[in-house]
Amino acid sequence: MITDIVVHGLFMLFAISFMMGLATVFTWVERKQSALMSDRIGANRCYIRVPFTNVKFVAWGLFHGIADGGKLLLKENFTPHTYDRLCYNLGPWLAAVPVLLLFTVIPFGGTLRIGDSSYPMQVAQLDAGVLFVLAVSGIGIIGIMLAGWSSNNKFSLLGAARASSQMISYEVAMGLALLTMVVTCGTLDLGAMVRWQSQLIGGVLPAWGIFVQPFAFLLFMTACIAENKRIPFDLPECESELVAGFFTEYTSMKMGLFMLSEFIAIVVVSALVVTLFLGGYNLPWMTDAGFAFPGGATWNMPQWAVVVLQVATFSVKTFLVGCFMIQIRWTLPRFRYDQLMAFGWKFLLPLAAINLTATVIIRWLAL
Amino acid sequence: MNKPTTRKRYWNEPTMGLWERIYILEVIRGLWITGSVFFGNLGKWMTGRKGALTTYYPEEMRSDYSPNNRGRHVLTQRPNGEVQCVSCNMCATVCPAYCIEILSKADFADPAHPKAPERFEIDYSRCIFCGYCVEACPEDAIRMVKDVPNLPGFDRTRMWGRIDLLKLWHPLTDPRKRYPAPPTGPSEPSERHR
């Protein structure tokens, strides 16, 4: 009983610190990666000084995220005087909490065995994990709409309208791409989907989603970037037209919460992509007991080593996918708004539907 | 009844071939370009070379300043090391940025130069490097040299060029405007002019 509570508490702690920590790291990655990409040096001024000495730890500018957080916390909380008090204050929370909730169903490791009991490394082991992901990611729109509508500003309202229409449009394509994987794996449980992906195709290639459903991977990735409201799809907060979109009227940590939830969304979406299409916490040919190579050779590892390796694999994969998303963000120019809608409804959605239909037919014939 | 709007066609509108219309191929090409630059610079950085065109300013400076660059003020000196300035305040008057501050002192023991600056300070956070002070000076006491003040700081009060900075100049080594050689005789030459 005590062990249960401790283990689940540790899982929750890991989930929250993983998201917060990786989101802070991604703010640094975004600065540094874009700098290296354009022959610059990037942020490198913040340091932590050892007290009473002149020894400064710069760490390649890693502390800029902490400095930003501290600065946002200490700023004046300026609010316009014509705003809806309740909705205005509720907006950031409703935008940030669903993003944090999304991580609960994502398995970040295999099964942890302590004594007789075994714990799947997941905050909440839901049978309907995919449905939970779709449902909760839809709630985030409400926060954005509330924020835009309640701050009594045309820029905010336009941004919120754009954000909600964009997120709803791309959620359809994202849902269809997810359904394709559900049909392929035959389960709604994300943990079971990862276990399904650890089998082999033809005895050699791991059955990762990216190899089984490459089209669905592309569609899902595109829809995810659109859901994140990042650059090729950043119509809700485009600086050139709407000052900052739906959070124009927010200052200090309320604005920081929107920014933080954006970066946490990158982490969560990368984790989702890893779980659904990149084999989750497993390396190729890895099982809960160790490695089983295609030639028939096996390498048994102790349980703790497997668990540590799985968590590390999951973290590194998530980090790399997030870096890829940042690479896309600094490479592509932005869509026009009509192009965005046309791309979502006339291109992504039919492709996702065709892909789903083909998958269903193949799956039906195979049964 | 509104006419259906048609988008204006521009003469230089880009034409998209099949390659661009597929879009994903162009995305991959763009990612290839940015990725190659990124990994090239990362490799340079990891092997200790410089992977950026920009400079890490106060620690490293550009080497390609123009020979005509006039970035720092110096106060010329008499052979005995005193500044040549008579603190007439002409430079401070003409300065369009109002960044020169002069505090005078009197020295009646030297009848040729009874007035001299006790403090001569230039606020480099406000100086626009126009060179008017050099033009206005009746005594050729202030000049500008090819250098930068290099006073970056987090604080405006630390960006003042004080008299010890302004005197950091060796008059005899300036090939352009040679300072007259120290007279031999009763006045003892200073250490720094040898």
Interface residues (C-beta under 8 A of the other chain):
Chain A: Q33 A35 L36 M37 S38 D39 R40 I41 N44 L218 Q327 I328 W330 T331 L332
Chain B: I24 V27 G30 L31 I33 T34 G35 V37 F38 N41 L42 W45 G51 A52 L53 T54 Y56
